[in-house]
Amino acid sequence: MAKPADAFSARDETVTAQAQRPAAVAVPRTETDVAVVGGGPVGVFLAVLLAQAGASVQVLEQRRERSAHSRAIGIHPPSLEALAGAGVAEMVTGEGMQIRRGEARSSGRHVAALDFAAASERFPYVLTLPQLRTEALLEARLKELDPGALVRGVRVTELHDDGGRVRIGGVRTGASDRSEESVESGDIGMSAQIVVAADGARSGVRQLLGTPCRTRALRDTYLMGDFIDSTGDGSTAVLYLESGGIVESFPLPGGIRRWVAHTDQLLATATAADLAAMVGERTGVSPDPASNTMLSAFAVRTGLVRDLVRGRTVLIGDAAHEVSPIGGQGMNLGWLDAAALAPIITASLDGHDVGASLAVYERQRLRAARVASAQAQLNMALGRPLAPALLAARNAGLARVLRSPAAGNLVARRFTMQ
């Protein structure tokens, strides 16, 4: 496997997925500077940065439509800085909900509060916005720069790196979501100087490359849903530290509040009424099940690749590292990957030797992923069920620590990825 210092240098390597391939179907472009595999928020963001720098970029996305399921909602200050560099921060902040304060409660009583004012001078808050809308704003920006950059309904099945370019083979699909069965309808073929895989935690490109990824399933499971906000908490995020397990409450635009509850097992068949009852039992606040607009049960898995770079291909986002969604760091981590990678790619396209820069990039981004994963696992540990006496002692200690402004600022910066 090529090391970062050797990346973007000569090699001859072919990886192929076997597939039935009917009649040929062409993509709009057969050559590009950079091919980004994965048209989610991370891949499209990188494409925006590259297009702004004058690169030709093609984004290949397997889904024919964006998923309507609201997943990531939290955008941290470092990501808002990065989004500002892509020309979308003003639109995102104009639509999102600014969370400037977080509060911990237990058994109906205040435990501690966090003020995010010290987290960033320019963006002293965490912004919440449904991922569907974030993706739409990023896609609109990319379309402004290059109307033909994003191609949907393409699944990459082949990569061949000859040292100068990467030839990409794929098939058109009829799938509107990655979870659906793909219907292959024809070949596509193109080449790029550089390929970036931003195709998620179950990255097809990573599998084609054979890049090792250490994954681990954690014991934590959660049930989350969006309901009309009747709490009166406004823009405050609330963590209910209860003996039955944590309940998290985050405001969203449009008078919606997201509730996330730790569960003893994966409740795949739970209903909105089940979640509302769970929230009410633990917190005393009962969301209206009839107002539910999204419901999801999920387990937690972590993953980290050994190498981000292989020849002329780079892994970013969840394709490179999967962290717990608790704490909302995954999408943000991917954006910061892209922001650090874009200038290196641009320099390479301009003819510069970027081996040393890639080595630094890989080291720093892997370290950032490890830090984010550790933070997420700490967040989960704080939210697990605990005997009442132990919970009371833990909460009292937490309150004492956070009464110190210095400690409070440090915790706020940690929670906002500073």
Salt bridges, closest charged atoms under 4 A:
ASP12 OD1 - HIS160 NE2 3.35
GLU13 OE1 - ARG11 NH2 1.93
GLU13 OE2 - ARG310 NH2 2.27
GLU61 OE2 - ARG63 NE 2.96
GLU61 OE1 - ARG178 NH2 3.22
GLU81 OE1 - ARG122 NH1 3.20
GLU95 OE1 - ARG133 NE 2.71
GLU103 OE1 - ARG101 NH1 3.05
GLU103 OE2 - ARG105 NE 3.13
GLU103 OE2 - HIS110 ND1 2.96
GLU135 OE2 - ARG71 NH2 3.64
GLU139 OE1 - ARG66 NH1 2.86
GLU139 OE2 - ARG152 NH2 2.63
GLU144 OE1 - ARG141 NH1 3.05
ASP146 OD1 - ARG29 NH2 2.64
GLU158 OE1 - ARG21 NH2 3.38
ASP161 OD2 - ARG11 NE 4.00
ASP162 OD2 - ARG167 NH1 3.65
GLU184 OE2 - ARG155 NH2 2.17
ASP187 OD1 - ARG21 NE 3.70
ASP220 OD1 - HIS262 NE2 3.05
ASP220 OD2 - ARG384 NH2 2.81
ASP226 OD1 - ARG258 NE 2.75
ASP229 OD2 - ARG257 NE 2.97
ASP233 OD1 - ARG105 NH2 2.78
ASP307 OD2 - ARG306 NE 3.42
GLU322 OE1 - ARG301 NE 2.99
ASP337 OD2 - HIS321 NE2 2.55
ASP337 OD1 - ARG365 NE 2.67
